Amino acid sequence: MPNKFYKNFVLKDGRKVVLRELKNSDADTSVTETNKVISEGPFLYLNKKVTKKEEVEWIKSLLKNIKKKSAVNLAAFEGKRILGTVSLRFGKGRNSHVATMGIWIVKEYRSSGLAKLLFWETVKYAKKMVPQLKMINAGAFATNKRSLKFQKKLGFKKVGILKKDGRIGNRYVDTISMQLEL
Ligand SMILES: CC(C)(COP(=O)(O)OP(=O)(O)OC[C@H]1O[C@@H](n2cnc3c(N)ncnc32)[C@H](O)[C@@H]1OP(=O)(O)O)[C@@H](O)C(=O)NCCC(=O)NCCS
C-alpha cells in the first residue's frame, strides 16, 4: 500500500529530512536507532535492547492499529536512516478522543527542531484520520528533565504524578503525567 503521508522538510540548520509513515522494511534502521536510545539512558519503559524479531512484530502490530485507526505514527528519515518517531495510540469507546504519545529522536537530531516538527505534523495528520482527537496524554520519568521540558514547550500541562512508576536499577522513579488539550 502506498504511503499516505510523505513530506520533505529543511531543518533550521539546513539538514533535509523526510517525514512519512513507518514501513515493515524500516525494521533494520528502527532496531538500530531504538537500541541506541535505549543504551543512552533510562528514558523509556524499555529496559533492554530490542531484537530485530521484536521490532518486526512491533511495526506489524503498529501498522495493523493504524489501519484500524487506533494509532497514528510518523517517523523522520535521512535517506534510509530513521531519525525519530512519534506514535499516538487512541483509547476506545468513551476514551476514543484521547491519545497517548510516545516519542524518541536520535541524539544527533536533538535541539534541531525536528522533535517539535514531527510532533505537530503527527498531530495534524492524526486530526485528519481521527477528527475527534481532543486530548494527548504524555509524561516522562521525573528524572527525564529534557523530555518534560520539551513537553512543556509544546503546551503540555502537568496533571499528576504516578508514584514509583518505573524502576531504574535498584530505585523507583515517579512518572510525571502531562496532558495537552487540542
Ligand atoms: C524527548 C525528546 C524527543 C525531545 O527532543 P529534543 O530535540 O531533545 O527537544 P528540544 O531540544 O526541542 O527541547 C528540549 C529542551 O530541554 C532542554 N534540556 C536539555 N537537557 C536538559 C536537562 N538536563 N534539564 C532540563 N532541560 C534540558 C533543552 O535545552 C531544550 O530546551 P530549549 O529549547 O529551551 O533550549 C528527545 O530529547 C529524546 O528523544 N530523548 C530520548 C528519548 C526520550 O526521552 N523520549 C521521551 C520519553 S518520555
PDBQT file of the ligand as one rigid body, heavy atoms in Angstrom, charges set to zero:
ROOT
HETATM    1  C1  LIG A 201      12.456  13.930  24.428  1.00  0.00    +0.000 C 
HETATM    2  C2  LIG A 201      12.987  14.308  23.061  1.00  0.00    +0.000 C 
HETATM    3  C3  LIG A 201      12.112  13.695  21.971  1.00  0.00    +0.000 C 
HETATM    4  C4  LIG A 201      12.930  15.845  22.911  1.00  0.00    +0.000 C 
HETATM    5  O1  LIG A 201      13.520  16.239  21.704  1.00  0.00    +0.000 OA
HETATM    6  P1  LIG A 201      14.668  17.374  21.720  1.00  0.00    +0.000 P 
HETATM    7  O2  LIG A 201      15.098  17.640  20.340  1.00  0.00    +0.000 OA
HETATM    8  O3  LIG A 201      15.696  16.956  22.700  1.00  0.00    +0.000 OA
HETATM    9  O4  LIG A 201      13.799  18.593  22.310  1.00  0.00    +0.000 OA
HETATM   10  P2  LIG A 201      14.136  20.130  22.341  1.00  0.00    +0.000 P 
HETATM   11  O5  LIG A 201      15.619  20.352  22.210  1.00  0.00    +0.000 OA
HETATM   12  O6  LIG A 201      13.244  20.816  21.376  1.00  0.00    +0.000 OA
HETATM   13  O7  LIG A 201      13.633  20.521  23.804  1.00  0.00    +0.000 OA
HETATM   14  C5  LIG A 201      14.281  20.045  24.951  1.00  0.00    +0.000 C 
HETATM   15  C6  LIG A 201      14.521  21.204  25.909  1.00  0.00    +0.000 C 
HETATM   16  O8  LIG A 201      15.101  20.693  27.128  1.00  0.00    +0.000 OA
HETATM   17  C7  LIG A 201      16.320  21.376  27.403  1.00  0.00    +0.000 C 
HETATM   18  N1  LIG A 201      17.198  20.453  28.115  1.00  0.00    +0.000 N 
HETATM   19  C8  LIG A 201      18.177  19.667  27.629  1.00  0.00    +0.000 A 
HETATM   20  N2  LIG A 201      18.734  18.963  28.626  1.00  0.00    +0.000 NA
HETATM   21  C9  LIG A 201      18.069  19.315  29.765  1.00  0.00    +0.000 A 
HETATM   22  C10 LIG A 201      18.189  18.945  31.127  1.00  0.00    +0.000 A 
HETATM   23  N3  LIG A 201      19.087  18.044  31.535  1.00  0.00    +0.000 N 
HETATM   24  N4  LIG A 201      17.352  19.522  32.033  1.00  0.00    +0.000 NA
HETATM   25  C11 LIG A 201      16.432  20.433  31.660  1.00  0.00    +0.000 A 
HETATM   26  N5  LIG A 201      16.271  20.806  30.361  1.00  0.00    +0.000 NA
HETATM   27  C12 LIG A 201      17.090  20.261  29.438  1.00  0.00    +0.000 A 
HETATM   28  C13 LIG A 201      16.837  21.813  26.043  1.00  0.00    +0.000 C 
HETATM   29  O9  LIG A 201      17.744  22.889  26.172  1.00  0.00    +0.000 OA
HETATM   30  C14 LIG A 201      15.512  22.239  25.379  1.00  0.00    +0.000 C 
HETATM   31  O10 LIG A 201      15.045  23.492  25.852  1.00  0.00    +0.000 OA
HETATM   32  P3  LIG A 201      15.260  24.838  24.983  1.00  0.00    +0.000 P 
HETATM   33  O11 LIG A 201      14.618  24.611  23.655  1.00  0.00    +0.000 OA
HETATM   34  O12 LIG A 201      14.593  25.893  25.795  1.00  0.00    +0.000 OA
HETATM   35  O13 LIG A 201      16.749  25.016  24.853  1.00  0.00    +0.000 OA
HETATM   36  C15 LIG A 201      14.463  13.823  22.871  1.00  0.00    +0.000 C 
HETATM   37  O14 LIG A 201      15.310  14.502  23.778  1.00  0.00    +0.000 OA
HETATM   38  C16 LIG A 201      14.634  12.325  23.037  1.00  0.00    +0.000 C 
HETATM   39  O15 LIG A 201      14.348  11.575  22.128  1.00  0.00    +0.000 OA
HETATM   40  N6  LIG A 201      15.122  11.879  24.208  1.00  0.00    +0.000 N 
HETATM   41  C17 LIG A 201      15.420  10.470  24.444  1.00  0.00    +0.000 C 
HETATM   42  C18 LIG A 201      14.171   9.612  24.439  1.00  0.00    +0.000 C 
HETATM   43  C19 LIG A 201      13.107  10.165  25.364  1.00  0.00    +0.000 C 
HETATM   44  O16 LIG A 201      13.382  10.658  26.437  1.00  0.00    +0.000 OA
HETATM   45  N7  LIG A 201      11.846  10.039  24.897  1.00  0.00    +0.000 N 
HETATM   46  C20 LIG A 201      10.704  10.501  25.682  1.00  0.00    +0.000 C 
HETATM   47  C21 LIG A 201      10.346   9.503  26.698  1.00  0.00    +0.000 C 
HETATM   48  S1  LIG A 201       9.087  10.113  27.770  1.00  0.00    +0.000 SA
ENDROOT
TORSDOF 0
